[in-house]
Amino acid sequence: MNQVRQGVRLTDEQRLDWLRLIRSPNVGPRTFRTLVNHFGGARAALEALPSLARRGGAGGATQVCSRADAEREIAAAEKLGVALVALGEPGYPPRLQMIDDAPPLVAIRGQAAAFALPMVAVVGSRNASGAGMKFTQRIARELGEAGFAVVSGLARGIDAAAHRTSLATGTIAVLAGGHDRVYPAEHMELLDDILSAGAALSEMPLGWEPRGRDFPQRNRLISGLSLGVVIVEAAKRSGSLITARFALEQGREVFAVPGSPLDPRAEGMASSNRARRQSLKRPTSSPCCSRSWSRETYPGRKQSRNPPKAASSRGRTRRLTSARASSPCSARPRC
């Protein structure tokens, strides 16, 4: 985008224009980028929206997010302690801005320093097995000890276990709704605990109740923030498989933790393997993951004071391959 150079902050007026544009109907991250680059700025794009809509055959008055609505959102965000950070500004998560459909503005609450850590996503089944929960706790703990922040989606099951285990070392919750519309509501206390050493991120406005189609959009942010994704059990057509697909499309590594082939909570990983010719890695512990992201590939990574022992040759990463077919996950983020 031409309006903001890397590391330069928006003015208050520019931030207001950006917010108005991204909150206008039918404007998603890709359309936002196209409009700003074509018209030279968000304000010029806002002025052009009505004529563009008429040219596209839209009937009636074109809705554009009003200045008053944007000002109310900014005021409410400040009251809640939420910062609206623009793409290219200092504080915007570095790996997230590399994806094709990076949000122009992200709403961040908590400790901004958490985004300076290298991040690994850990996601999986909401109705996880005891073994899956135990493995999640182990891998999240060891990743934290190795200097990684753990990213997840604040869902029940695996997500919650990953967050709780990494509270002290830093964890990031990616929300499908606004910061004041936590889902599930029972995890509001968990989110408060996360914010003491970690952070929460959303691209949705305050007051936004998450809908089913918002979760795949959220999942692309989980993988986009991260160096890689660890999937711990996943049922067929689960959101975890959508996250895995986004991760592969974004060039992230995906580690699959399979469960019993007879357990429906884990059959999604097996079907995903059969449905793809993508290579998935199978970890036995966090060293299998963390070796993939050395100081050479991520200079900002902290070294653990007590680094985990290297896995034996039996525990080294194995590749799982499969025949090509279409992915069972068809949900896409808005344009």
C-alpha positions in Angstrom: 0.0 0.0 0.0 1.4 3.4 -1.0 -0.2 5.5 1.8 1.9 4.1 4.6 5.6 3.2 4.4 6.9 0.4 6.5 7.3 1.6 10.1 5.5 5.0 9.6 2.5 5.7 11.8 -0.9 6.9 10.4 -2.2 10.2 11.4 -5.4 10.3 13.4 -7.3 11.4 10.2 -5.7 8.6 8.1 -6.6 6.0 10.7 -10.2 7.3 10.7 -10.3 7.0 6.9 -8.8 3.5 7.0 -11.4 2.4 9.5 -14.3 3.9 7.5 -13.1 2.1 4.4 -12.6 -1.3 5.9 -15.9 -1.1 7.7 -17.8 -0.2 4.6 -19.9 -3.1 3.1 -18.3 -5.3 0.6 -14.8 -4.0 1.4 -12.4 -6.7 2.6 -8.6 -6.7 2.9 -7.9 -7.4 -0.8 -10.5 -4.9 -2.0 -9.1 -2.3 0.5 -5.6 -2.8 -0.8 -6.8 -2.4 -4.5 -8.8 0.7 -3.7 -6.1 2.5 -1.7 -3.4 1.7 -4.3 -5.7 2.8 -7.2 -6.9 6.0 -5.7 -3.8 6.9 -3.8 -5.4 6.9 -0.3 -8.3 5.8 1.8 -10.1 9.1 1.7 -10.1 9.2 -2.1 -11.3 5.6 -2.2 -14.2 6.5 0.2 -15.2 9.4 -2.1 -15.1 7.0 -5.1 -17.1 4.2 -3.5 -20.6 5.4 -4.5 -19.8 5.9 -8.1 -18.0 2.5 -8.2 -21.1 0.8 -6.8 -23.4 2.5 -9.3 -21.1 1.4 -12.1 -21.3 -2.1 -10.8 -25.0 -2.1 -10.9 -25.9 -1.5 -7.3 -29.3 0.0 -6.8 -30.2 2.6 -4.2 -27.9 4.6 -2.0 -24.5 3.1 -1.4 -23.7 2.5 2.3 -20.3 3.9 3.4 -19.2 3.7 7.0 -19.8 7.2 8.4 -17.3 9.3 10.2 -19.5 9.3 13.3 -19.6 5.5 13.4 -15.8 5.3 13.0 -15.2 7.9 15.7 -17.5 5.9 18.1 -15.6 2.7 17.4 -12.2 4.4 18.1 -13.5 6.0 21.3 -15.0 2.6 22.5 -11.7 0.9 21.6 -9.7 3.4 23.6 -12.0 2.9 26.6 -11.5 -0.8 26.5 -7.7 -0.6 26.1 -7.8 -1.8 22.5 -5.3 -0.3 20.0 -6.1 -0.2 16.3 -2.8 -0.9 14.5 -2.5 -0.4 10.8 -0.7 -2.6 8.3 2.9 -1.4 8.0 2.9 0.4 11.4 5.3 -0.5 14.2 3.4 -3.0 16.4 1.6 -4.7 13.5 2.5 -8.4 13.8 5.4 -9.0 11.4 4.4 -12.3 9.9 0.7 -11.4 9.6 1.5 -8.6 7.3 3.2 -11.1 4.9 -0.1 -12.8 4.0 -2.0 -11.8 0.9 -5.2 -10.9 2.7 -3.7 -9.2 5.8 -6.2 -7.0 7.6 -5.5 -3.3 7.0 -6.3 -2.7 10.7 -6.1 -5.1 13.6 -7.5 -4.5 17.1 -4.9 -5.5 19.7 -5.4 -5.7 23.5 -2.9 -6.7 26.1 0.9 -6.8 26.0 2.1 -5.6 22.6 5.5 -7.1 23.4 4.0 -10.6 22.9 3.9 -10.0 19.2 7.7 -9.5 19.1 8.1 -13.2 20.1 8.3 -15.9 17.4 4.8 -17.6 17.4 3.6 -21.1 16.9 -0.1 -21.9 16.7 -1.6 -24.9 18.6 -5.2 -25.7 17.7 -7.4 -28.8 17.6 -10.6 -30.5 18.7 -13.1 -28.8 21.0 -14.0 -32.3 22.3 -10.5 -33.5 22.8 -9.4 -36.8 24.3 -7.4 -37.0 27.5 -4.3 -37.9 25.6 -4.8 -35.0 23.2 -5.1 -32.6 26.2 -2.0 -34.0 27.9 0.0 -33.7 24.7 -1.2 -30.1 24.1 -0.1 -29.2 27.6 3.3 -30.7 27.1 4.0 -29.1 23.7 2.7 -25.7 24.8 4.8 -25.8 27.9 8.0 -26.8 26.0 7.4 -24.2 23.2 7.1 -21.5 25.9 10.3 -22.7 27.6 12.0 -22.5 24.2 11.0 -18.9 23.7 7.9 -19.1 21.6 4.5 -17.5 22.1 1.6 -19.9 21.6 -1.2 -18.7 19.3 -4.7 -20.2 19.4 -8.4 -19.4 19.0 -9.8 -19.4 22.6 -12.1 -22.3 21.7 -12.9 -25.1 24.1 -10.7 -28.2 24.3 -7.2 -28.0 22.7 -7.2 -24.2 22.3 -8.0 -23.5 25.9 -5.4 -26.1 27.1 -2.8 -24.4 24.9 -3.6 -21.0 26.3 -3.7 -22.0 29.9 -0.4 -23.9 29.8 1.4 -20.9 28.2 0.0 -18.1 30.3 3.3 -17.4 32.0 5.4 -17.5 28.8 3.1 -15.6 26.5 0.0 -16.6 24.5 -2.1 -14.8 22.0 -5.9 -15.3 21.5 -7.3 -14.6 18.1 -11.0 -13.7 18.3 -13.7 -14.3 15.7 -15.8 -11.4 17.1 -15.2 -8.0 18.7 -13.1 -7.7 21.8 -16.3 -7.2 23.8 -18.0 -10.3 22.4 -15.9 -13.1 23.6 -16.8 -16.6 22.3 -17.4 -18.8 24.1 -18.5 -16.5 26.9 -17.2 -19.0 29.5 -13.7 -18.1 28.5 -13.9 -14.4 29.5 -11.9 -15.1 32.6 -9.3 -17.1 30.6 -9.0 -14.1 28.3 -8.4 -11.8 31.2 -5.6 -14.2 32.4 -4.1 -14.2 28.9 -3.9 -10.4 28.8 -1.6 -10.2 31.8 1.4 -11.6 29.8 0.0 -12.1 26.4 -2.5 -10.4 24.0 -5.7 -10.8 22.1 -6.2 -9.8 18.4 -9.3 -9.3 16.2 -10.1 -7.7 12.9 -13.7 -7.4 13.8 -15.4 -4.2 15.2 -16.4 -3.9 18.8 -19.9 -5.2 19.4 -19.5 -7.8 16.6 -21.1 -11.1 17.6 -19.2 -13.9 15.8 -21.1 -15.9 13.2 -20.2 -19.3 11.7 -18.5 -17.7 8.7 -16.3 -15.5 10.8 -14.3 -18.4 12.2 -12.6 -19.4 9.0 -11.5 -15.7 8.6 -10.2 -15.9 12.2 -8.3 -19.1 11.4 -6.3 -17.5 8.6 -5.1 -15.0 11.2 -4.0 -17.8 13.5 -1.9 -19.4 10.9 -0.8 -16.0 9.5 0.6 -14.9 12.8 2.6 -18.0 13.2 5.8 -19.7 12.0 3.9 -22.9 11.9 0.8 -24.7 13.2 0.4 -27.8 15.4 -2.9 -29.6 14.9 -3.8 -31.8 17.9 -6.7 -34.0 16.8 -9.3 -32.8 14.3 -12.6 -34.1 13.3 -13.8 -34.1 9.7 -14.7 -30.6 8.4 -13.3 -29.1 11.5 -12.0 -25.5 11.8 -8.6 -27.0 12.6 -8.4 -28.4 9.1 -9.2 -25.0 7.7 -6.4 -23.5 9.7 -4.0 -26.2 8.4 -5.1 -25.4 4.8 -4.5 -21.7 5.3 -1.1 -22.5 6.9 0.0 -24.5 3.9 -1.2 -21.8 1.5 0.7 -19.2 3.5 3.9 -21.2 3.4 3.8 -22.2 7.0 4.8 -25.6 8.4 2.0 -27.8 9.7 2.6 -30.5 12.3 -0.2 -33.1 12.6 -0.7 -34.9 15.9 -2.9 -37.9 14.9 -5.1 -39.7 17.4 -6.5 -43.1 17.2 -7.8 -44.0 13.7 -11.0 -45.3 15.4 -11.6 -42.0 17.2 -13.9 -39.6 15.3 -12.3 -36.7 17.1 -9.1 -37.4 15.2 -10.3 -38.8 11.9 -10.1 -35.4 10.2 -6.3 -35.6 10.1 -6.4 -39.0 8.5 -8.9 -37.9 5.8 -6.9 -34.7 5.3 -3.8 -36.7 4.6 -5.6 -38.9 2.2 -7.1 -35.8 0.5 -3.8 -34.0 0.0 -0.4 -34.6 -1.4 0.9 -31.9 1.0 3.6 -33.0 3.4 2.6 -32.8 7.1 5.1 -33.3 9.9 4.4 -35.5 12.9 6.0 -34.2 16.1 6.7 -36.2 19.2 7.5 -33.1 21.3 8.2 -29.5 20.9 11.9 -30.0 19.8 10.5 -31.5 16.6 8.8 -28.2 16.0 11.3 -25.7 17.4 14.2 -27.2 15.4 12.4 -26.0 12.3 12.6 -22.4 13.4 16.1 -21.8 14.5 17.8 -18.4 15.2 18.9 -18.3 11.5 15.3 -18.3 10.3 13.9 -16.1 13.1 16.7 -13.9 14.6 14.3 -12.6 17.3 13.8 -15.9 19.0 14.9 -16.1 22.6 17.1 -19.0 23.6 15.7 -21.2 26.4 17.6 -21.2 29.7 16.8 -24.9 29.9 16.5 -26.0 26.3 14.6 -29.2 25.7 16.8 -32.2 25.0 17.0 -33.2 21.3 14.7 -35.9 20.3 16.2 -39.3 19.5 16.3 -40.7 16.0 13.1 -42.5 16.7 11.4 -39.2 17.6 12.6 -37.3 14.6 10.1 -35.7 12.3 8.4 -38.0 9.9 6.7 -36.9 6.7 3.2 -38.1 5.9 2.2 -38.0 2.2 -1.0 -38.8 0.4 -2.7 -38.8 -3.0 -4.0 -35.5 -4.4 -7.7 -34.6 -4.3 -9.7 -31.6 -3.5 -9.6 -30.3 0.0 -12.7 -30.9 2.2 -12.4 -27.4 3.6 -14.0 -24.9 1.2 -14.5 -21.8 3.4 -12.6 -18.7 2.2 -12.2 -15.3 3.8 -14.0 -12.3 2.3 -12.3 -10.4 -0.4 
